[in-house]
Amino acid sequence: MKIHFISLGCDKNLVDSEQMLSILYGKGYELTDDDREADIIIINSCCFINDAKEESINTIIEEGRLKEEGRLKFLIVAGCLAERYSEEIEKELPEVDAVVGTTAFDGIADVIDRLLEDSGEEKESLVKMKKDTGILMNPEVERFITTPGHYEYLKIAEGCDKNCAYCIIPKIRGHFRSIPMERLVSDAERLAEKGVKELILVAQETTLYGRDLYGKKMLPELLRRLCRIDGIEWIRLLYCYPEEIDDDLIEVIRDEKKICHYLDLPIQHCSDRILKRMGRRTTGEDIVNLIGKLRKEIPDIALRTTLITGFPGESDEDQEKLKGFIKEIGFDRLGVFTYSPEEGTRAAAFEDQTEEELKEKRRDEIMSLQQEISLSVQKTRVGEIYDCIIEGRIPEEHVYVGRTYRDAPNVDGYIFIDDGKIRGELMTGDMLKVKVTGASEYDLEGEPVEINESAK
């Protein structure tokens, strides 16, 4: 039996996908990259915002058409859409044979066994594998690595207790549950043995790690222990809520050489009025003060953030305040989502919803402004020397593609390195020192430096 796997949505979902793949591979199933060769297709879905929901549904419909060609026997939907909309899937998407909830993926092989046992009978109902979203899945399941291999995501917690007014995640993924530290360290050691050099720590909220298990936040201690693992050269932090970043965490990032001077801070807005309506736990002043402290303690830190435009009740004044804030702060990286009213959230019931056209207009204004800021920031990098990790090569352009510590994979930029000045051949995952020679809004150009120059 050949299985084709499609993982949609965030990197946290990707970790779940890799564990499902490992379970199935261990059961003897053959994995294929070609959906037209598959007997079984599994879609690990997302429904965080409306665009993600539409992508998941469209993917289900597209892959379901392969049943008409006769080869595809079963179509399974896992993940967030399956957790949230299992009844709707059963009614509206008859091509789906089974759904697997967000805390039940360790039962994926059992679901396939049930489908195979019933394959001779006419389908009467959807096979459902769902568990209480308050439990923690078995995090000891090994990983089938789907990234290029030199970097991997380490999911350190599941769920969220923040209950922001716009977010459906707590209802899909449950309350915040930290994965025990010993298991995380063991997982990281296995990844290092497989050649992983960069660990990227993810959760819905990484900075709260450990408080539920140990009575206090333990992310700094986890980072210290991960830094001791041989083979791991970079450790990167994503999804750090600003109100939970304390002096201990800042000191660890500053002092531990393996930790990238990079933070992802999802602040969403700067207007106190909008932040309060969102259910956020910071003010604009809190955010400014935190960023000031981070840049004082770690002068070369790269800061990334995400914003939401068009939240219910957002005024033109709030938009102008946000634009002024962005100019003042000068984020290295910034992404913008238009507000998506998700059913079941408090904000979806607010009466003063913003028109879609205005949401998009405000988003475009901010992204245009950020392009100018990003170009200005990038130009200051020219002449600097960075350690870079190689992602690949574009032979026809005579360049290697790499990343500096300032760039997370798949969301940030790249540095394009002149391959004519490199002796020998580089492999994906190799590291070298590169001098920046040019800059654009999101990417850099560079050339390798001699050892004696990089030591200056």
C-alpha positions as CSV (number, residue, x, y, z in Angstrom):
1,M,0.0,0.0,0.0
2,K,1.4,3.4,-1.0
3,I,0.6,6.5,1.0
4,H,0.9,10.1,-0.2
5,F,1.0,12.7,2.6
6,I,0.1,16.4,2.3
7,S,0.9,18.7,5.3
8,L,-0.8,22.1,5.3
9,G,-0.5,25.0,7.6
10,C,2.1,25.8,10.2
11,D,5.4,24.2,11.2
12,K,3.7,22.9,14.4
13,N,1.4,20.9,12.1
14,L,4.5,19.7,10.2
15,V,5.8,18.1,13.4
16,D,2.6,16.1,13.7
17,S,2.8,15.1,10.1
18,E,6.4,13.8,10.5
19,Q,5.3,11.7,13.5
20,M,2.4,10.2,11.5
21,L,4.7,9.4,8.7
22,S,7.1,7.7,11.1
23,I,4.3,5.5,12.5
24,L,3.1,4.5,9.0
25,Y,6.7,3.8,7.7
26,G,7.3,1.7,10.8
27,K,4.2,-0.4,9.9
28,G,5.6,-1.2,6.5
29,Y,3.7,1.3,4.4
30,E,5.4,2.7,1.3
31,L,5.5,6.5,1.0
32,T,5.2,8.2,-2.3
33,D,5.6,11.8,-3.5
34,D,3.2,11.2,-6.4
35,D,-0.5,11.4,-5.4
36,R,-1.4,9.5,-8.6
37,E,0.5,6.5,-7.4
38,A,-1.1,6.5,-3.9
39,D,-3.6,4.0,-2.6
40,I,-4.1,6.2,0.4
41,I,-3.9,10.0,0.7
42,I,-3.6,11.7,4.1
43,I,-4.1,15.5,4.3
44,N,-3.0,17.1,7.6
45,S,-5.3,20.1,7.4
46,C,-5.3,23.7,8.8
47,C,-8.2,26.0,9.5
48,F,-6.6,28.8,11.6
49,I,-8.0,31.5,9.3
50,N,-10.4,31.5,6.4
51,D,-7.7,31.3,3.7
52,A,-6.2,28.2,5.4
53,K,-9.7,26.6,5.7
54,E,-10.3,27.2,2.0
55,E,-6.9,25.8,1.1
56,S,-7.7,22.6,3.1
57,I,-11.1,22.2,1.6
58,N,-9.8,22.8,-2.0
59,T,-7.0,20.2,-1.4
60,I,-9.5,17.6,-0.2
61,I,-11.7,18.2,-3.3
62,E,-8.8,18.1,-5.7
63,E,-7.3,14.9,-4.2
64,G,-10.7,13.3,-3.9
65,R,-11.1,13.4,-7.7
66,L,-8.4,10.8,-7.9
67,K,-10.9,8.2,-6.6
68,E,-12.7,8.5,-9.9
69,E,-9.5,7.2,-11.7
70,G,-9.7,4.0,-9.7
71,R,-6.3,3.9,-8.0
72,L,-7.0,5.9,-4.8
73,K,-8.8,3.8,-2.2
74,F,-9.0,6.0,0.8
75,L,-8.8,9.7,1.6
76,I,-8.1,10.6,5.2
77,V,-8.2,14.1,6.7
78,A,-6.2,14.8,9.9
79,G,-5.4,17.9,11.9
80,C,-7.3,21.1,12.7
81,L,-10.0,21.0,10.1
82,A,-10.8,17.4,11.0
83,E,-10.9,18.3,14.7
84,R,-13.2,21.3,14.2
85,Y,-15.4,20.3,11.4
86,S,-15.7,16.5,11.4
87,E,-19.6,16.6,11.1
88,E,-19.5,19.1,8.3
89,I,-16.8,17.0,6.5
90,E,-19.1,13.9,6.8
91,K,-22.1,15.8,5.3
92,E,-20.4,17.9,2.6
93,L,-17.3,16.0,1.5
94,P,-18.3,12.3,0.8
95,E,-15.0,11.6,-0.7
96,V,-13.4,11.6,2.7
97,D,-13.3,8.2,4.4
98,A,-11.9,9.1,7.8
99,V,-11.0,12.0,10.1
100,V,-8.2,12.1,12.7
101,G,-8.3,14.8,15.3
102,T,-5.4,16.9,16.6
103,T,-4.7,14.7,19.6
104,A,-5.3,11.4,17.9
105,F,-2.7,11.2,15.2
106,D,-0.9,8.4,17.0
107,G,-3.9,6.2,16.0
108,I,-3.4,6.8,12.3
109,A,-2.4,3.2,11.6
110,D,-5.5,1.9,13.4
111,V,-7.7,4.2,11.3
112,I,-6.2,2.6,8.1
113,D,-6.6,-0.9,9.5
114,R,-10.3,-0.1,10.1
115,L,-10.7,1.2,6.6
116,L,-9.0,-1.9,5.1
117,E,-11.2,-4.2,7.2
118,D,-14.3,-2.5,5.9
119,S,-13.2,-2.1,2.4
120,G,-15.4,-4.8,1.0
121,E,-18.5,-3.2,2.5
122,E,-20.5,-0.2,1.3
123,K,-19.4,2.9,3.2
124,E,-22.0,3.8,5.8
125,S,-20.3,6.5,7.9
126,L,-17.1,8.3,8.3
127,V,-14.4,6.6,10.4
128,K,-13.6,9.0,13.2
129,M,-10.5,9.0,15.5
130,K,-10.8,11.8,18.0
131,K,-9.6,12.2,21.6
132,D,-10.0,14.8,24.3
133,T,-8.0,17.9,23.2
134,G,-6.8,18.2,26.8
135,I,-4.5,15.2,26.5
136,L,-0.9,15.3,25.3
137,M,-0.1,13.0,22.4
138,N,2.8,10.7,22.7
139,P,5.8,12.9,21.9
140,E,8.2,10.0,22.0
141,V,7.2,8.9,18.5
142,E,10.3,9.3,16.3
143,R,10.2,11.7,13.4
144,F,10.3,11.0,9.7
145,I,12.2,14.1,8.6
146,T,10.6,16.0,5.8
147,T,12.7,19.2,6.0
148,P,16.0,19.3,4.0
149,G,17.6,17.7,7.0
150,H,20.0,20.3,8.3
151,Y,17.2,22.1,10.2
152,E,14.2,20.7,12.1
153,Y,11.3,22.0,14.2
154,L,11.1,21.0,17.9
155,K,7.6,21.4,19.2
156,I,7.9,22.1,22.9
157,A,4.2,22.5,23.9
158,E,0.7,22.0,22.6
159,G,-2.4,24.2,22.9
160,C,-2.8,27.6,24.3
161,D,-4.4,29.4,27.4
162,K,-4.3,32.9,26.1
163,N,-7.8,32.9,24.6
164,C,-7.3,35.9,22.4
165,A,-10.6,37.2,21.1
166,Y,-9.8,36.4,17.4
167,C,-8.2,33.0,17.8
168,I,-9.8,29.5,17.6
169,I,-6.7,27.5,18.5
170,P,-7.7,26.8,22.2
171,K,-10.9,25.1,21.0
172,I,-9.0,23.1,18.4
173,R,-5.8,22.3,20.2
174,G,-6.8,22.5,23.8
175,H,-5.2,24.1,26.8
176,F,-1.5,24.7,27.1
177,R,0.5,21.5,27.7
178,S,4.3,21.4,27.9
179,I,6.2,18.4,26.6
180,P,8.4,17.1,29.4
181,M,12.0,18.4,29.1
182,E,13.7,15.0,29.1
183,R,11.6,13.9,26.1
184,L,12.5,17.1,24.2
185,V,16.2,16.7,25.0
186,S,16.1,13.1,23.8
187,D,14.3,14.1,20.6
188,A,16.8,16.8,19.9
189,E,19.7,14.4,20.5
190,R,18.2,12.0,18.0
191,L,17.8,14.8,15.5
192,A,21.4,15.8,16.0
193,E,22.5,12.3,15.3
194,K,20.6,12.4,12.0
195,G,22.6,15.5,10.9
196,V,20.3,18.3,12.1
197,K,22.3,21.5,12.8
198,E,19.6,24.0,13.4
199,L,16.8,23.5,15.9
200,I,13.7,25.7,15.6
201,L,11.6,25.8,18.8
202,V,7.9,26.1,18.2
203,A,4.6,26.0,20.1
204,Q,1.5,28.1,20.0
205,E,3.4,30.1,22.8
206,T,7.0,29.0,23.4
207,T,7.8,31.5,26.2
208,L,5.4,29.8,28.7
209,Y,7.1,26.5,28.4
210,G,7.2,24.5,31.6
211,R,4.9,26.5,33.8
212,D,2.2,23.8,33.8
213,L,4.7,21.0,34.5
214,Y,7.3,22.7,36.8
215,G,5.4,25.5,38.4
216,K,7.5,28.2,36.6
217,K,8.6,29.1,33.1
218,M,11.5,26.8,32.1
219,L,12.3,27.9,28.6
220,P,15.7,29.3,29.7
221,E,16.7,25.9,31.3
222,L,15.5,24.0,28.3
223,L,17.6,26.2,26.0
224,R,20.7,25.7,28.2
225,R,20.3,21.9,28.0
226,L,19.8,22.0,24.2
227,C,22.9,24.1,23.8
228,R,25.0,21.2,25.3
229,I,24.0,18.8,22.5
230,D,26.9,18.0,20.1
231,G,26.1,18.7,16.5
232,I,23.5,21.4,17.1
233,E,25.0,24.7,16.0
234,W,21.9,27.1,15.9
235,I,18.9,27.2,18.1
236,R,16.1,29.6,17.0
237,L,13.0,30.8,18.9
238,L,9.6,31.4,17.3
239,Y,6.3,32.6,18.7
240,C,7.4,34.4,21.8
241,Y,4.6,36.4,23.3
242,P,6.1,39.8,24.5
243,E,4.5,39.8,27.9
244,E,6.3,36.5,28.9
245,I,9.8,37.5,27.9
246,D,11.7,38.1,31.1
247,D,15.3,38.9,32.1
248,D,16.3,35.3,32.5
249,L,15.3,34.5,28.9
250,I,17.0,37.6,27.5
251,E,20.3,36.7,29.3
252,V,20.2,33.1,27.9
253,I,19.7,34.3,24.4
254,R,22.5,36.9,24.9
255,D,25.0,34.6,26.5
256,E,24.6,31.1,24.9
257,K,26.6,31.1,21.7
258,K,24.3,28.5,19.9
259,I,21.1,30.6,20.3
260,C,20.4,32.8,17.3
261,H,20.0,36.4,18.1
262,Y,16.6,36.3,16.6
263,L,13.1,36.5,18.1
264,D,9.7,36.2,16.6
265,L,7.3,38.5,18.6
266,P,3.6,38.2,17.4
267,I,2.4,41.6,18.7
268,Q,-0.7,41.9,16.4
269,H,-1.1,45.7,17.0
270,C,0.2,48.7,19.0
271,S,-3.1,50.5,19.8
272,D,-4.0,50.0,23.4
273,R,-7.7,50.1,22.6
274,I,-7.4,47.4,19.9
275,L,-5.0,45.3,22.0
276,K,-7.5,45.3,24.8
277,R,-10.4,44.3,22.5
278,M,-8.2,41.5,21.1
279,G,-7.7,40.1,24.6
280,R,-3.9,40.7,24.4
281,R,-2.0,41.2,27.6
282,T,0.4,44.0,26.6
283,T,0.1,47.7,25.8
284,G,1.9,49.6,23.1
285,E,4.2,51.1,25.7
286,D,5.0,47.6,27.1
287,I,6.1,46.5,23.6
288,V,8.2,49.6,23.0
289,N,10.0,49.1,26.3
290,L,10.6,45.4,25.7
291,I,12.1,46.0,22.3
292,G,14.3,48.7,23.8
293,K,15.6,46.3,26.4
294,L,16.2,43.5,23.8
295,R,18.2,45.9,21.6
296,K,20.2,47.2,24.5
297,E,21.1,43.7,25.8
298,I,21.5,42.1,22.4
299,P,22.4,44.9,19.9
300,D,22.6,42.6,16.9
301,I,19.2,40.9,17.5
302,A,16.9,40.4,14.6
303,L,13.2,41.0,15.4
304,R,10.3,39.6,13.4
305,T,6.6,40.3,14.1
306,T,3.1,39.7,12.8
307,L,0.2,42.2,12.7
308,I,-3.5,42.0,12.1
309,T,-5.3,44.8,10.2
310,G,-9.0,45.4,10.1
311,F,-9.8,44.0,13.5
312,P,-13.4,45.0,14.5
313,G,-13.6,48.6,15.6
314,E,-10.1,49.5,14.2
315,S,-10.3,53.2,13.2
316,D,-8.2,55.3,10.8
317,E,-6.5,56.7,13.8
318,D,-5.5,53.2,15.0
319,Q,-4.1,52.5,11.5
320,E,-2.1,55.7,11.5
321,K,-0.8,54.9,15.0
322,L,0.3,51.5,13.8
323,K,2.1,52.9,10.9
324,G,3.9,55.4,13.1
325,F,4.8,52.6,15.5
326,I,6.3,50.5,12.6
327,K,8.4,53.5,11.5
328,E,9.7,54.0,15.1
329,I,10.6,50.4,15.7
330,G,12.0,49.4,12.4
331,F,11.4,45.6,12.5
332,D,13.8,43.5,10.5
333,R,10.9,41.3,9.4
334,L,7.2,41.9,9.5
335,G,4.1,40.1,8.2
336,V,0.5,41.2,8.1
337,F,-2.8,39.2,8.1
338,T,-6.2,40.8,7.4
339,Y,-8.5,40.0,10.3
340,S,-10.6,36.8,9.7
341,P,-13.8,36.4,11.8
342,E,-13.6,32.8,12.9
343,E,-16.9,31.3,14.1
344,G,-16.8,30.4,17.8
345,T,-14.5,33.3,18.7
346,R,-15.5,36.3,20.7
347,A,-14.4,38.8,18.0
348,A,-16.6,37.2,15.4
349,A,-19.6,38.3,17.4
350,F,-18.5,42.0,17.6
351,E,-20.9,44.2,15.7
352,D,-18.4,46.7,14.3
353,Q,-16.8,44.4,11.7
354,T,-14.4,46.0,9.2
355,E,-15.2,45.7,5.5
356,E,-12.9,43.4,3.6
357,E,-11.7,46.0,1.1
358,L,-10.6,48.3,4.0
359,K,-8.8,45.5,5.7
360,E,-6.8,44.8,2.6
361,K,-6.1,48.5,1.9
362,R,-4.7,48.8,5.4
363,R,-2.6,45.6,5.0
364,D,-1.2,46.9,1.7
365,E,-0.3,50.3,3.3
366,I,1.7,48.6,6.1
367,M,3.5,46.1,3.8
368,S,4.4,49.0,1.5
369,L,5.8,50.9,4.4
370,Q,7.7,47.8,5.7
371,Q,9.3,47.3,2.3
372,E,10.9,50.7,2.7
373,I,12.0,50.0,6.2
374,S,13.3,46.5,5.3
375,L,15.4,47.9,2.4
376,S,16.9,50.5,4.8
377,V,17.7,47.8,7.4
378,Q,19.1,45.5,4.8
379,K,21.5,48.1,3.4
380,T,23.1,48.4,6.8
381,R,24.2,44.8,6.5
382,V,26.5,45.5,3.5
383,G,30.1,44.9,4.5
384,E,29.2,42.8,7.4
385,I,30.4,39.1,7.8
386,Y,28.0,36.4,8.8
387,D,28.1,32.6,9.3
388,C,25.7,31.2,6.7
389,I,24.0,27.8,6.4
390,I,23.7,26.6,2.8
391,E,20.2,25.8,1.5
392,G,21.1,24.8,-2.1
393,R,22.5,26.1,-5.3
394,I,21.0,27.7,-8.5
395,P,23.6,26.6,-11.2
396,E,22.2,28.8,-14.0
397,E,22.6,31.9,-11.8
398,H,26.0,30.7,-10.5
399,V,25.0,31.2,-6.8
400,Y,24.6,29.2,-3.7
401,V,21.6,30.0,-1.6
402,G,22.1,30.5,2.2
403,R,20.6,31.9,5.3
404,T,22.2,33.9,8.1
405,Y,21.0,33.7,11.8
406,R,18.7,36.6,10.9
407,D,16.6,34.5,8.7
408,A,14.2,31.6,9.6
409,P,13.5,29.1,6.9
410,N,10.5,29.6,4.7
411,V,9.4,32.9,6.2
412,D,12.4,35.2,5.9
413,G,15.0,36.0,3.2
414,Y,18.1,34.5,1.8
415,I,21.7,35.4,0.9
416,F,22.8,34.6,-2.6
417,I,26.5,33.7,-2.6
418,D,28.7,34.0,-5.7
419,D,29.8,30.4,-6.4
420,G,32.7,31.5,-8.6
421,K,34.7,32.4,-5.5
422,I,34.1,29.1,-3.7
423,R,36.7,26.4,-3.9
424,G,35.2,22.9,-4.2
425,E,31.5,22.1,-3.9
426,L,29.2,22.9,-1.0
427,M,26.5,20.7,0.2
428,T,23.1,21.6,1.7
429,G,23.7,22.2,5.4
430,D,27.3,23.3,5.1
431,M,28.3,26.5,6.9
432,L,30.7,29.2,5.8
433,K,31.5,32.8,6.4
434,V,30.1,35.3,3.9
435,K,30.6,39.0,3.4
436,V,27.5,40.9,2.4
437,T,28.1,42.8,-0.9
438,G,24.5,43.9,-1.8
439,A,21.0,44.2,-0.5
440,S,17.4,44.3,-1.6
441,E,14.1,44.5,0.4
442,Y,14.2,40.9,1.6
443,D,17.4,39.2,0.4
444,L,21.2,39.8,0.4
445,E,24.1,39.1,-1.9
446,G,27.5,38.0,-0.7
447,E,30.8,36.3,-1.3
448,P,32.8,33.9,0.8
449,V,35.6,35.4,2.9
450,E,39.0,34.0,3.6
451,I,39.7,32.6,7.0
452,N,42.1,35.4,7.9
453,E,39.6,38.0,6.9
454,S,36.7,36.4,8.8
455,A,38.9,36.3,11.9
456,K,39.4,40.1,12.0
